[in-house]
Amino acid sequence: MRLNDEEQAMLAGELGRARQWALRHQVAVGDFFDAPDFVRVGQAHVMADTESLGPSGVAWLEELAALPATERRVMVPTITDPRGLDFASYKRLKQTEGMANLEARTIAAFEALGMLMTNTCINYQTILPPVRGEHMAFGDTGVVIYSNSVMGARSNFEGGPSALAAGLSGRTPRYGYHLEAKRAGSKHFAVRAQPRDLADWGALGGVVGRICNSYWEVPVLTGLAAPPSSDELKHFGAALASFGSVALFHIPGLTPEATSLAAAFAGACVPAAISIEAQAIEAFYAAYAAPGEKVDVVVFAAPQLSLLELRQVADLLSGRCISGETTLIVATSPELKFAADRMGLTAVIEGAGGIVTAGVCFYQSYAREMAEANGWQRLLTNSAKLVNIIGGYGYQPTLASMERCIDSAVAGRIV
Amino acid sequence: MPIVLKCHPGIGPTVSGTALVAPDNFSARYDLDRRNGTFSRPAHKLFGQTYHAKILVLVTAKGGVASAWMLRDMKARGVVPKAILFDRSNTILAQGAAFAELSLLDRFEAGDPTTLIRSDDELLVEPAAGRVTIRNRSRA
């Protein structure tokens, strides 16, 4: 990689040990992907829940945090993905004091690095949305795919260490989706089954993602009857990224880099469309179906809920009572939790027996340990991303619409 | 003459070990029980098998940025693969391998390594040279 004078100084340790580590890490990654140089970033977004970090990762962060302030402070605004534990609700979910202690240590280390503890995976809806062409180092796959596709920003999937390195150096290696040439569509999908709700949008993302099955594929969707909402694109993108490792999609006439079908493929020959029929969506649901089974836990998360989703959950639960055999959990960002409290939405959801968590997301919160402590197996959700992830934690997941999830939570069984 | 596979220069130290191969993908978060060192997602083709000290040979990395932290923590706990070989890595696993100093290679000249390497093959993995040697088999 070509390094300028400032980057060479960082690499030589002249700007401190934290930035020296950052440059070493970034050059190793940049070389692997044949990056020619660095590109400056507007923000970094660090995923670092304590289950992923583990005790060794937390200790490593504390070493960085113990450096002198001039060495350790981030150079660009650096925000955080959901945390591993919500101090207001962890006892109700039977998370342990050991987990809470690890969480507190991590927060202290991040604050010493100068990071903003936003604790959200919907920063594009709640904090500061990126703009077209802005280079970012975002560290949540759902954040990256939404920012790249819907806003025209430029980011790769940046794992926690790499996003932190970008915060410390103010830049990231120029490879992947920072390069214009990598952003052209590569596969064409014709949607023949119009999604009706958020779960359908997630299912569509899952189906397309399985076919793409590569970080380096860029799907282009045609055939959508109406422009989707931000929440619909959020669920679509999160599932596409989860099932296919995809970081960018185009919808001609809707997303900013695809003013036309030809533009979506950067003027190259448009490939024959892969048709997505209703049967594919139905088969996607069927793979997770468990009609009539007892529901242990209903989860609305992955991604965290917007204010409008919180309102929908509250409206559907209003005047009802969740079964004593079922736990219902809602995850949102800290800012939206305050808003939900202020607008009475939290009171409605919790009055029906639900739990509204802030600054966490279910699968990033010691999901296996929660299942063991609470005796949970069957999980019902309207998040296709979550059904993809959570099986590895020992759950049996089922996908359904928000309405069916709530009807099932009230009944205690999948209806 | 052992079989030598050339690929793009990779990340991490030279290692040797036994291959565990599947035409499937990889995420430390989605697929593993990191406490006991097994593949835990029922739909994964390596479900129930241990990954500790193996050289994993898989198609691609998927989803989840968590793997970048998890690889280092797996190494710290001493329950970790020796190396991971992909047909094509995503960014997360490459970043995680760099952070954990774990060996990772992809972009093989002869194609998808899950079609070239078999489970239980004995491998020498040399990331700096972009080379994997199958020691127990000869080219026909």
Interface residues (C-beta under 8 A of the other chain):
Chain A: H25 A28 V29 D31 F32 F33 M47 A48 D49 E51 S52 L53 G54 P55 S56 G57 W60 D81 G139 D140 T141 N156 F157 E158 G159 G160 P161 S162 G176 N213 S214 Y215 W216 A241 S242 F243 G244 S245 Y363 Q364 R368 N388 I389 G391 G392 Y393 G394
Chain B: H8 P9 G10 I11 N25 R29 Y30 D31 L32 D33 R35 S40 R41 P42 A43 H44 V59 T60 A61 K62 G63 G64 V65 A66 S67 A68 W69 M70 R72 D73 A76 R77 R88 S89 N90 T91 I92 A94 Q95 G96 A98 F99
